Amino acid sequence: MVMTPADCPFCEIVQREDPDAREVYRDEHVVAFFPTDPAVLGHTMVVPRKHVADIWELDEMTAERLARATVRLARAIREAVHPEGLNVIQSNGEAATQTVFHLHVHLVPRWDGDGMGPIWPEETNYSEGQKDHALRAVREACRSLSSDV
């Protein structure tokens, strides 16, 4: 799905045009805020101020700035709400449950018995041949990538 800054709800937050946004952090490169319907209390989303649809459109400089802010905010969440754990979730594409096509990172504090539940399947049934095929394909793709992502 194509989303432009004009119709992007996260760009609206970045531009301070959403009066209901619960912003927790802002600098010249990123904005962090609570989602409207948090998974748990303290759930925070970190977005680049620049409109980037997904990880495949992300340049290295924006990635670096987003990563630094994500670590900083993870520490703030740990200090503020004292979770037992933390999920860092970043989804790309509808198949991966991305619903707003402005790259974002979810920081989800976790406690034993919280409402989130597990995020991984209990088991998978891939054959060794399937795993080896995927390994070879990804290794080959890595070799062909240029260093300037």
Sine and cosine of phi, psi and omega as CSV:
sin_phi,cos_phi,sin_psi,cos_psi,sin_omega,cos_omega
0.00,0.00,0.73,-0.68,0.03,-1.00
-1.00,-0.02,0.75,-0.67,0.04,-1.00
-0.75,-0.66,0.78,-0.63,0.01,-1.00
-0.98,-0.17,0.31,-0.95,0.05,-1.00
-0.82,0.58,-0.49,0.87,-0.02,-1.00
-0.92,0.38,-0.49,0.87,-0.01,-1.00
-0.90,-0.44,0.31,0.95,-0.04,-1.00
-0.99,-0.12,0.87,-0.50,0.00,-1.00
-0.90,0.43,-0.46,0.89,0.03,-1.00
-0.97,0.24,-0.55,0.83,0.10,-0.99
-0.90,0.43,-0.56,0.83,0.06,-1.00
-0.88,0.48,-0.67,0.75,0.04,-1.00
-0.92,0.39,-0.70,0.71,0.02,-1.00
-0.84,0.54,-0.65,0.76,-0.03,-1.00
-0.99,0.11,0.09,1.00,-0.02,-1.00
0.86,0.50,0.62,0.79,0.01,-1.00
-0.96,-0.26,0.06,1.00,0.04,-1.00
-0.95,-0.33,0.97,-0.23,-0.07,-1.00
-0.92,0.39,-0.29,0.96,-0.03,-1.00
-1.00,-0.05,-0.05,1.00,-0.04,-1.00
-0.90,0.43,0.70,-0.72,0.06,-1.00
-0.98,-0.21,0.98,0.20,-0.06,-1.00
-0.97,0.26,0.71,-0.70,0.02,-1.00
-0.92,-0.39,-0.33,0.94,-0.05,-1.00
-0.37,-0.93,0.55,-0.84,0.07,-1.00
-0.46,-0.89,0.68,-0.73,0.21,-0.98
-0.65,-0.76,-0.20,-0.98,-0.08,-1.00
-0.95,0.32,-0.17,0.99,-0.08,-1.00
-0.87,-0.50,-0.46,0.89,-0.08,-1.00
-0.67,-0.74,0.30,-0.95,0.15,-0.99
-0.72,-0.69,0.63,-0.78,0.06,-1.00
-0.81,-0.58,0.63,-0.78,-0.07,-1.00
-0.43,-0.90,0.31,-0.95,0.10,-0.99
-0.99,0.16,0.67,-0.75,0.11,-0.99
-0.93,0.36,0.35,-0.94,0.01,-1.00
-0.86,0.52,-0.69,0.73,0.02,-1.00
-0.87,-0.49,0.99,0.11,-0.06,-1.00
-0.92,0.40,0.55,-0.83,0.07,-1.00
-0.91,0.41,-0.64,0.77,0.06,-1.00
-0.54,-0.84,0.26,-0.97,0.05,-1.00
-0.92,0.39,0.71,-0.70,-0.06,-1.00
0.99,-0.13,-0.19,0.98,0.05,-1.00
-0.82,0.57,0.84,-0.54,-0.08,-1.00
-0.78,-0.62,0.62,-0.79,0.06,-1.00
-0.92,-0.39,0.67,-0.74,0.00,-1.00
-0.89,-0.46,0.81,-0.59,-0.02,-1.00
-0.77,-0.63,0.57,-0.82,0.16,-0.99
-0.94,0.33,0.56,-0.83,0.05,-1.00
-0.93,0.37,-0.49,0.87,0.08,-1.00
-0.96,0.26,0.72,-0.69,0.02,-1.00
-0.95,0.31,0.91,-0.42,0.05,-1.00
-0.75,-0.66,0.83,-0.56,-0.11,-0.99
-0.92,0.40,-0.70,0.72,-0.11,-0.99
-0.33,-0.94,-0.02,-1.00,-0.08,-1.00
-0.88,0.47,-0.45,0.89,-0.03,-1.00
-0.97,0.26,-0.26,0.96,0.07,-1.00
-0.98,-0.19,-0.01,1.00,-0.11,-0.99
-0.98,0.20,0.79,-0.61,0.08,-1.00
-1.00,0.01,0.30,-0.95,-0.09,-1.00
-0.87,0.50,-0.67,0.74,-0.05,-1.00
-0.91,0.42,-0.70,0.71,0.02,-1.00
-0.91,0.41,-0.63,0.78,0.03,-1.00
-0.87,0.49,-0.70,0.72,0.00,-1.00
-0.89,0.47,-0.70,0.71,0.00,-1.00
-0.92,0.40,-0.65,0.76,0.03,-1.00
-0.90,0.43,-0.66,0.75,0.01,-1.00
-0.90,0.44,-0.69,0.72,0.02,-1.00
-0.88,0.48,-0.71,0.70,0.01,-1.00
-0.91,0.42,-0.61,0.79,0.00,-1.00
-0.88,0.47,-0.69,0.72,0.04,-1.00
-0.90,0.43,-0.69,0.72,0.01,-1.00
-0.87,0.50,-0.71,0.71,-0.02,-1.00
-0.94,0.34,-0.56,0.83,0.08,-1.00
-0.87,0.50,-0.65,0.76,0.04,-1.00
-0.91,0.41,-0.65,0.76,0.02,-1.00
-0.90,0.44,-0.67,0.74,0.02,-1.00
-0.89,0.46,-0.67,0.74,0.01,-1.00
-0.87,0.50,-0.68,0.73,0.00,-1.00
-0.94,0.35,-0.61,0.79,-0.12,-0.99
-0.98,0.18,-0.70,0.71,-0.12,-0.99
-0.89,-0.46,-0.02,1.00,0.12,-0.99
0.80,0.60,0.82,0.57,0.00,-1.00
-0.95,0.31,0.32,-0.95,0.10,-0.99
-1.00,0.09,-0.29,0.96,0.01,-1.00
-0.29,-0.96,-0.02,-1.00,-0.02,-1.00
-0.45,-0.89,0.76,-0.65,0.18,-0.98
-0.99,-0.13,0.70,-0.71,0.15,-0.99
-0.93,-0.36,0.92,-0.38,-0.13,-0.99
-0.85,-0.52,0.76,-0.65,0.04,-1.00
-0.65,-0.76,0.93,-0.37,-0.10,-0.99
-0.95,-0.31,0.55,-0.83,-0.03,-1.00
-0.72,-0.69,0.87,-0.49,0.02,-1.00
1.00,-0.01,0.42,-0.91,-0.02,-1.00
-0.86,0.51,-0.62,0.78,-0.01,-1.00
-0.89,0.45,-0.40,0.92,0.01,-1.00
-0.99,-0.17,0.26,0.97,0.05,-1.00
0.97,0.26,0.31,0.95,0.10,-1.00
-0.96,0.29,0.82,-0.57,0.01,-1.00
-0.92,-0.39,-0.43,0.90,0.10,-0.99
-0.93,-0.36,0.86,-0.51,-0.12,-0.99
-1.00,-0.03,0.85,0.53,0.20,-0.98
-0.72,-0.70,0.89,-0.45,-0.08,-1.00
-0.72,0.69,0.71,-0.70,0.02,-1.00
-0.48,-0.88,0.48,-0.88,0.03,-1.00
-0.90,-0.43,0.79,-0.61,0.09,-1.00
-1.00,-0.05,0.78,-0.63,0.17,-0.99
-0.95,-0.33,0.93,-0.36,-0.12,-0.99
-0.89,-0.46,0.97,-0.25,0.06,-1.00
-0.89,0.45,0.57,-0.82,-0.07,-1.00
-0.78,-0.62,0.58,-0.82,0.09,-1.00
-0.72,-0.69,0.50,-0.86,0.06,-1.00
-0.85,0.53,0.79,-0.61,0.03,-1.00
0.99,0.13,0.16,0.99,0.03,-1.00
-0.94,0.35,0.10,-0.99,-0.08,-1.00
-0.98,0.22,-0.06,1.00,-0.06,-1.00
-0.94,0.34,-0.69,0.72,-0.10,-0.99
0.97,0.24,0.01,-1.00,-0.02,-1.00
-0.95,0.31,0.46,-0.89,0.03,-1.00
-0.95,-0.30,-0.04,1.00,0.01,-1.00
-0.89,-0.46,0.50,-0.86,0.09,-1.00
-0.91,0.42,0.48,-0.88,-0.01,-1.00
-0.91,0.42,-0.57,0.82,0.05,-1.00
-0.40,-0.92,0.33,-0.94,0.11,-0.99
-0.79,-0.62,0.27,-0.96,-0.05,-1.00
-0.79,-0.61,0.67,0.75,0.02,-1.00
-0.98,0.21,0.65,-0.76,0.02,-1.00
-0.97,0.26,0.31,-0.95,0.06,-1.00
-0.88,0.47,-0.59,0.81,0.05,-1.00
-0.89,0.46,-0.67,0.75,0.04,-1.00
-0.90,0.43,-0.68,0.74,0.02,-1.00
-0.90,0.43,-0.68,0.73,0.02,-1.00
-0.90,0.43,-0.64,0.77,0.03,-1.00
-0.88,0.47,-0.72,0.69,0.03,-1.00
-0.89,0.46,-0.65,0.76,0.03,-1.00
-0.86,0.50,-0.75,0.66,0.00,-1.00
-0.88,0.47,-0.66,0.75,-0.03,-1.00
-0.90,0.43,-0.69,0.72,-0.01,-1.00
-0.94,0.33,-0.65,0.76,0.06,-1.00
-0.85,0.52,-0.71,0.70,0.00,-1.00
-0.89,0.45,-0.66,0.75,0.03,-1.00
-0.89,0.45,-0.62,0.78,0.05,-1.00
-0.88,0.47,-0.66,0.75,0.00,-1.00
-0.90,0.43,-0.52,0.85,-0.08,-1.00
-1.00,0.03,-0.15,0.99,0.01,-1.00
-0.96,0.29,0.59,-0.81,0.13,-0.99
-0.99,0.13,0.31,-0.95,-0.04,-1.00
-0.98,0.20,-0.28,0.96,0.00,-1.00
-0.99,-0.14,0.99,0.12,-0.01,-1.00
-0.92,0.40,0.00,0.00,0.00,0.00
